[in-house]
């Protein structure tokens, strides 16, 4: 190759590399500026810091390394991990952030958090334990199993064998212009606990411009699929609870499934019917896989849910639930009554005092429950009194036994220094008996004591 051509090619290559480096530097600066401005706006609530920010024009990713959050109401800095923004690529990285401010979004965006970490022996875990202890009496007021515990904090997790929680999570959406569908994907995994995958498809989406999304009519939920895979969490929980109750696993599972409706209202928001309770039992006995699918009918109107019965909702959504690949045929349930939900939410809010937490005040331990002193119920009956006490019981009924063994019974009407006057009902009217004090052996008055 002639030297002058080779020199031209080298010059072009260097120019391209310099241009790419310049564009990457511009993109990096733009994202860093936007991110830093957004984080600054959050400073009145929390302070967010990161170790490094990197951008890649090839992959279209923006990565924040070692993101930490601190706030006045948090006892220590929390490590969120590494945060990644997935973009469509080069062109979006040049203009995407500015377009987003105008309400224009790309056909694909993703967001992920990797290496989230929580030390079960740290100050944050201790803070969360205090929260759980304040809520526990409300959730478990009628719970007779698992040592009276219905929700669990880091203290319980440590007893289950967890020393730390490490999690990864990813959310993303994809827009298909030709099919006018928007697909959402969610995946999450917590080490030694479990993992979840969720997918939802919404149809009749015209464009990714916020003002024009519904130009073709109202969007419709086409399908939802959720898959939960248990790792070791449920077996550890069952072992922990059965040990708390000093019973075997099968007996605990049987008792758990038979918990009252109010217990499930608080934890699930609804009370399962017979079929769902059997399915719950099957899962606890063999905690592996739960799959939920729904494909709403074309006539389904989300606005009408409030007026539909639970059976009508299940039919309209075409819900299919599988436990370890076995189909659950009875999906009947009872929704939590509105009055129950409102009272429950009020009690939870009062127990936590969210306003105090947001002000940064320390969480106080739950107040000791002081049981009211048992008041002995007064019994109304004939009680022994002395003759000297008789004036206090005017108009009360009395029973008098004389020294000769005779009985006088009636209403005490009057007392003087020599006699007691007792009125007795007889046929045709009333009769007053005069009982000398000197002849009284015992006297009883009818009153509550």
Secondary structure in CASP SS format (residue, H / E / C, confidence):
PFRMAT SS
TARGET T0000
AUTHOR 0000-0000-0000
METHOD secondary structure of the structure
MODEL  1
X C 1.00
X C 1.00
X H 1.00
X H 1.00
X H 1.00
X H 1.00
X H 1.00
X H 1.00
X H 1.00
X H 1.00
X H 1.00
X H 1.00
X H 1.00
X H 1.00
X H 1.00
X H 1.00
X H 1.00
X H 1.00
X H 1.00
X H 1.00
X H 1.00
X H 1.00
X H 1.00
X H 1.00
X H 1.00
X H 1.00
X H 1.00
X H 1.00
X H 1.00
X H 1.00
X H 1.00
X H 1.00
X H 1.00
X H 1.00
X H 1.00
X H 1.00
X H 1.00
X H 1.00
X H 1.00
X H 1.00
X H 1.00
X C 1.00
X C 1.00
X C 1.00
X C 1.00
X C 1.00
X E 1.00
X E 1.00
X E 1.00
X C 1.00
X C 1.00
X E 1.00
X E 1.00
X E 1.00
X E 1.00
X E 1.00
X C 1.00
X C 1.00
X C 1.00
X C 1.00
X E 1.00
X E 1.00
X E 1.00
X E 1.00
X E 1.00
X E 1.00
X E 1.00
X E 1.00
X E 1.00
X E 1.00
X C 1.00
X C 1.00
X C 1.00
X C 1.00
X C 1.00
X C 1.00
X C 1.00
X E 1.00
X E 1.00
X E 1.00
X E 1.00
X E 1.00
X E 1.00
X E 1.00
X E 1.00
X E 1.00
X C 1.00
X C 1.00
X C 1.00
X H 1.00
X H 1.00
X H 1.00
X H 1.00
X H 1.00
X H 1.00
X H 1.00
X H 1.00
X H 1.00
X H 1.00
X H 1.00
X H 1.00
X C 1.00
X C 1.00
X E 1.00
X C 1.00
X C 1.00
X C 1.00
X E 1.00
X E 1.00
X E 1.00
X E 1.00
X E 1.00
X E 1.00
X E 1.00
X E 1.00
X E 1.00
X E 1.00
X E 1.00
X E 1.00
X C 1.00
X C 1.00
X C 1.00
X H 1.00
X H 1.00
X H 1.00
X H 1.00
X H 1.00
X H 1.00
X H 1.00
X H 1.00
X H 1.00
X H 1.00
X H 1.00
X H 1.00
X H 1.00
X H 1.00
X H 1.00
X H 1.00
X H 1.00
X C 1.00
X C 1.00
X C 1.00
X C 1.00
X C 1.00
X C 1.00
X H 1.00
X H 1.00
X H 1.00
X C 1.00
X C 1.00
X C 1.00
X C 1.00
X C 1.00
X H 1.00
X H 1.00
X H 1.00
X H 1.00
X H 1.00
X H 1.00
X C 1.00
X C 1.00
X C 1.00
X C 1.00
X E 1.00
X E 1.00
X E 1.00
X E 1.00
X E 1.00
X E 1.00
X E 1.00
X E 1.00
X E 1.00
X E 1.00
X E 1.00
X E 1.00
X E 1.00
X C 1.00
X C 1.00
X C 1.00
X C 1.00
X E 1.00
X E 1.00
X E 1.00
X E 1.00
X E 1.00
X E 1.00
X E 1.00
X E 1.00
X E 1.00
X E 1.00
X C 1.00
X C 1.00
X C 1.00
X E 1.00
X E 1.00
X E 1.00
X E 1.00
X E 1.00
X E 1.00
X E 1.00
X E 1.00
X E 1.00
X E 1.00
X C 1.00
X C 1.00
X C 1.00
X C 1.00
X C 1.00
X E 1.00
X C 1.00
X C 1.00
X C 1.00
X C 1.00
X C 1.00
X C 1.00
X C 1.00
X C 1.00
X C 1.00
X C 1.00
X E 1.00
X E 1.00
X E 1.00
X E 1.00
X E 1.00
X E 1.00
X E 1.00
X E 1.00
X E 1.00
X E 1.00
X E 1.00
X C 1.00
X C 1.00
X H 1.00
X H 1.00
X H 1.00
X H 1.00
X H 1.00
X H 1.00
X H 1.00
X H 1.00
X H 1.00
X H 1.00
X H 1.00
X H 1.00
X C 1.00
X C 1.00
X C 1.00
X C 1.00
X H 1.00
X H 1.00
X H 1.00
X H 1.00
X H 1.00
X H 1.00
X H 1.00
X H 1.00
X H 1.00
X C 1.00
X C 1.00
X C 1.00
X H 1.00
X H 1.00
X H 1.00
X H 1.00
X H 1.00
X H 1.00
X H 1.00
X H 1.00
X C 1.00
X E 1.00
X E 1.00
X E 1.00
X C 1.00
X H 1.00
X H 1.00
X H 1.00
X H 1.00
X H 1.00
X H 1.00
X H 1.00
X H 1.00
X H 1.00
X H 1.00
X H 1.00
X H 1.00
X C 1.00
X C 1.00
X C 1.00
X E 1.00
X E 1.00
X E 1.00
X E 1.00
X E 1.00
X E 1.00
X C 1.00
X C 1.00
X C 1.00
X C 1.00
X C 1.00
X C 1.00
X C 1.00
X H 1.00
X H 1.00
X H 1.00
X H 1.00
X H 1.00
X H 1.00
X C 1.00
X C 1.00
X H 1.00
X H 1.00
X H 1.00
X H 1.00
X H 1.00
X H 1.00
X H 1.00
X H 1.00
X C 1.00
X E 1.00
X E 1.00
X E 1.00
X E 1.00
X E 1.00
X C 1.00
X C 1.00
X E 1.00
X E 1.00
X E 1.00
X C 1.00
X C 1.00
X C 1.00
X C 1.00
X E 1.00
X E 1.00
X E 1.00
X C 1.00
X C 1.00
X H 1.00
X H 1.00
X H 1.00
X H 1.00
X H 1.00
X H 1.00
X H 1.00
X H 1.00
X H 1.00
X H 1.00
X H 1.00
X H 1.00
X H 1.00
X H 1.00
X H 1.00
X C 1.00
X H 1.00
X H 1.00
X H 1.00
X H 1.00
X H 1.00
X C 1.00
X C 1.00
X C 1.00
X C 1.00
X C 1.00
X C 1.00
X C 1.00
X C 1.00
X C 1.00
X C 1.00
X C 1.00
X C 1.00
X C 1.00
X C 1.00
X C 1.00
X C 1.00
X C 1.00
X C 1.00
X C 1.00
X C 1.00
X C 1.00
X E 1.00
X E 1.00
X E 1.00
X E 1.00
X E 1.00
X E 1.00
X C 1.00
X H 1.00
X H 1.00
X H 1.00
X H 1.00
X H 1.00
X H 1.00
X H 1.00
X C 1.00
X C 1.00
X C 1.00
X E 1.00
X E 1.00
X E 1.00
X E 1.00
X E 1.00
X E 1.00
X C 1.00
X C 1.00
X C 1.00
X C 1.00
X E 1.00
X E 1.00
X E 1.00
X E 1.00
X E 1.00
X E 1.00
X E 1.00
X E 1.00
X E 1.00
X C 1.00
X C 1.00
X C 1.00
X E 1.00
X E 1.00
X E 1.00
X E 1.00
X E 1.00
X E 1.00
X E 1.00
X E 1.00
X C 1.00
X C 1.00
X E 1.00
X E 1.00
X E 1.00
X E 1.00
X E 1.00
X E 1.00
X E 1.00
X E 1.00
X H 1.00
X H 1.00
X H 1.00
X E 1.00
X E 1.00
X E 1.00
X E 1.00
X E 1.00
X E 1.00
X E 1.00
X E 1.00
X E 1.00
X C 1.00
END
